Amino acid sequence: MKVTPASRHEIRIGLLGCGFMGKCHSNAYKKIPYIYSPANLLPRLMVLCDQKANIVEREAACYGYEEFCTDWKELAADPRIDLFDNCGPDPVHPEPCIAALAHGKHVISEKPMAITVADARRMRDAAAAATGKAMCTFNYRFAPAVQFAKNLIAEGKIGAIYQVRVQYLQMAGHDPSLPPDKPWYSAWPHSGGLQGIGSHAIDQCRFLVGEIASVSALVRTFNKDRAITSAGCPAEVTADEGTAAVLEFANGAIGVLESSVVATGRKNYLAWEINGSRGSLRWDVEHPNSLFACLSGGSDDLLLGFTEISVTESCHPYVGAWWPQGHNLGWEHLQIIEKYHFLKAIADGGPLHPSQATFEDGYRVAVIIDAMRRSSLKGTRVAVTF
Ligand SMILES: NC(=O)c1ccc[n+]([C@@H]2O[C@H](COP(=O)([O-])OP(=O)(O)OC[C@H]3O[C@@H](n4cnc5c(N)ncnc54)[C@H](O)[C@@H]3O)[C@@H](O)[C@H]2O)c1
């Protein structure tokens, strides 16, 4: 018997940037219709845009886009597009996102939403005034173990939070002989490790612990003498490589945050530990399915210690649509889970999923990064005001 195609809610995608994240987001859109089949969503890959004219047509064909272009202005104004997904480099987030919002599109901006607070504020304000929905991709919020931890905290399972320590460590820049454009400075020379990966660590703190009230930070560039680019051009290195910060939260908790793109041996280590009056939680993205929890159900301290919980039961957050218990999920999956919830909100016409990062979140992270930089320059603690 022939299959009758289901009637589906079509969302026409225009995606900017066919690099790492363009591939990752496109992959998510392709999988959503069958992983989340009851939702009857149909993300239609309509136009792929990239300035690399020699590559974009080939990539569009591989992913299954119907068309390609090289000018984001054309894409942002295209009346056929419902969702404008910005996977361009950091400096290419503000203008295309603001233009697409003005054209009535729903918009996704990769993180960091903007390099300057002024640009992030313009994006936040544009989203507030727009008819379309807007999301900033702090995707680690959608790891099942992270959402499970958030639920445990909200239920009071670890009591009042005292302290948090969070790290986002990578090693791409650890070799000082590399030219400055080779290490991953997210969008060298415009932004560095604090914006590239520190932004995720800040977002995890805000998501799990609460708003940050003040910071005291050291932001450092260790290899300022990477003076010649791989193309042989002279360069001045200003992008930061490492940050160490002390955080004060509005709820009284305190924290320590580190980001590094020169952490020799660390591939993609986002990790946190949160200590509360009744328990503690620990997680890292290199072991994404495991939440380590110390929960003091009784009064016997002799039994207290961390237990590894495999967050793979169908009743754990987000797991139900995927595989049976113990059949683990990875980084790819949290990207798909995040995009699914955004598309679902578009299709339903309702509010964003409560865990979705908004342009307000993107703006606040930019403000906190700016406060860390000012603290480092001045050598003093800086209050965070939004
Ligand atoms: N959420 C995450 O976990 C995560 C992970 C990695 C990167 N990122 C972010 O995603 C964004 C993209 O990173 P990436 O690693 O995919 O970069 P990339 O360099 O691999 O891809 C960027 C693409 O954008 C294209 N481009 C640049 N300027 C353009 C313009 N003006 N018009 C059209 N195309 C243009 C480039 O040609 C390139 O193909 C960055 O903001 C980065 O910080 C997020």
The ligand as an SDF file (V2000), in Angstrom:
LIG
                    3D

 44 48  0  0  0  0  0  0  0  0999 V2000
   26.5350   26.5510   20.0770 N   0  0  0  0  0  0  0  0  0  0  0  0
   27.7230   25.9540   20.0060 C   0  0  0  0  0  0  0  0  0  0  0  0
   27.9560   24.9830   20.7150 O   0  0  0  0  0  0  0  0  0  0  0  0
   28.7360   26.4860   19.0360 C   0  0  0  0  0  0  0  0  0  0  0  0
   29.8500   25.7210   18.6860 C   0  0  0  0  0  0  0  0  0  0  0  0
   30.7470   26.2580   17.7710 C   0  0  0  0  0  0  0  0  0  0  0  0
   30.5630   27.5230   17.2420 C   0  0  0  0  0  0  0  0  0  0  0  0
   29.4830   28.2550   17.6350 N   0  0  0  0  0  0  0  0  0  0  0  0
   29.2310   29.6010   17.0790 C   0  0  0  0  0  0  0  0  0  0  0  0
   28.6280   29.4230   15.8060 O   0  0  0  0  0  0  0  0  0  0  0  0
   29.0320   30.4570   14.9220 C   0  0  0  0  0  0  0  0  0  0  0  0
   29.6210   29.8430   13.6630 C   0  0  0  0  0  0  0  0  0  0  0  0
   30.7650   29.0970   14.0370 O   0  0  0  0  0  0  0  0  0  0  0  0
   31.3580   27.9820   13.0450 P   0  0  0  0  0  0  0  0  0  0  0  0
   32.3220   27.2060   13.8760 O   0  0  0  0  0  0  0  0  0  0  0  0
   30.2750   27.2790   12.3420 O   0  0  0  0  0  0  0  0  0  0  0  0
   32.1530   28.9190   12.0200 O   0  0  0  0  0  0  0  0  0  0  0  0
   32.6610   28.5000   10.5720 P   0  0  0  0  0  0  0  0  0  0  0  0
   33.8080   29.4030   10.2920 O   0  0  0  0  0  0  0  0  0  0  0  0
   32.8780   27.0240   10.4830 O   0  0  0  0  0  0  0  0  0  0  0  0
   31.4340   28.8690    9.6010 O   0  0  0  0  0  0  0  0  0  0  0  0
   31.0320   30.1910    9.4080 C   0  0  0  0  0  0  0  0  0  0  0  0
   30.5750   30.3260    7.9580 C   0  0  0  0  0  0  0  0  0  0  0  0
   30.0340   31.6460    7.7770 O   0  0  0  0  0  0  0  0  0  0  0  0
   30.4630   32.1290    6.5120 C   0  0  0  0  0  0  0  0  0  0  0  0
   30.4340   33.6050    6.5300 N   0  0  0  0  0  0  0  0  0  0  0  0
   31.2590   34.4350    7.2070 C   0  0  0  0  0  0  0  0  0  0  0  0
   30.8970   35.7230    7.0000 N   0  0  0  0  0  0  0  0  0  0  0  0
   29.8270   35.6980    6.1790 C   0  0  0  0  0  0  0  0  0  0  0  0
   29.0120   36.7070    5.5900 C   0  0  0  0  0  0  0  0  0  0  0  0
   29.2170   38.0180    5.8400 N   0  0  0  0  0  0  0  0  0  0  0  0
   28.0180   36.3340    4.7580 N   0  0  0  0  0  0  0  0  0  0  0  0
   27.7940   35.0180    4.4940 C   0  0  0  0  0  0  0  0  0  0  0  0
   28.5400   34.0070    5.0150 N   0  0  0  0  0  0  0  0  0  0  0  0
   29.5340   34.3510    5.8670 C   0  0  0  0  0  0  0  0  0  0  0  0
   31.8640   31.5760    6.3370 C   0  0  0  0  0  0  0  0  0  0  0  0
   32.2230   31.5490    4.9710 O   0  0  0  0  0  0  0  0  0  0  0  0
   31.7260   30.1920    6.9420 C   0  0  0  0  0  0  0  0  0  0  0  0
   31.3990   29.2160    5.9820 O   0  0  0  0  0  0  0  0  0  0  0  0
   30.0070   31.3360   15.7120 C   0  0  0  0  0  0  0  0  0  0  0  0
   29.3170   32.4370   16.2160 O   0  0  0  0  0  0  0  0  0  0  0  0
   30.4760   30.4370   16.8500 C   0  0  0  0  0  0  0  0  0  0  0  0
   30.8360   31.1500   18.0050 O   0  0  0  0  0  0  0  0  0  0  0  0
   28.5660   27.7480   18.5000 C   0  0  0  0  0  0  0  0  0  0  0  0
  1  2  1  0
  2  3  2  0
  2  4  1  0
  4  5  1  0
  4 44  2  0
  5  6  2  0
  6  7  1  0
  7  8  2  0
  8  9  1  0
  8 44  1  0
  9 10  1  0
  9 42  1  0
 10 11  1  0
 11 12  1  0
 11 40  1  0
 12 13  1  0
 13 14  1  0
 14 15  2  0
 14 16  1  0
 14 17  1  0
 17 18  1  0
 18 19  2  0
 18 20  1  0
 18 21  1  0
 21 22  1  0
 22 23  1  0
 23 24  1  0
 23 38  1  0
 24 25  1  0
 25 26  1  0
 25 36  1  0
 26 27  1  0
 26 35  1  0
 27 28  2  0
 28 29  1  0
 29 30  1  0
 29 35  2  0
 30 31  1  0
 30 32  2  0
 32 33  1  0
 33 34  2  0
 34 35  1  0
 36 37  1  0
 36 38  1  0
 38 39  1  0
 40 41  1  0
 40 42  1  0
 42 43  1  0
M  CHG  2   8   1  16  -1
M  END
$$$$
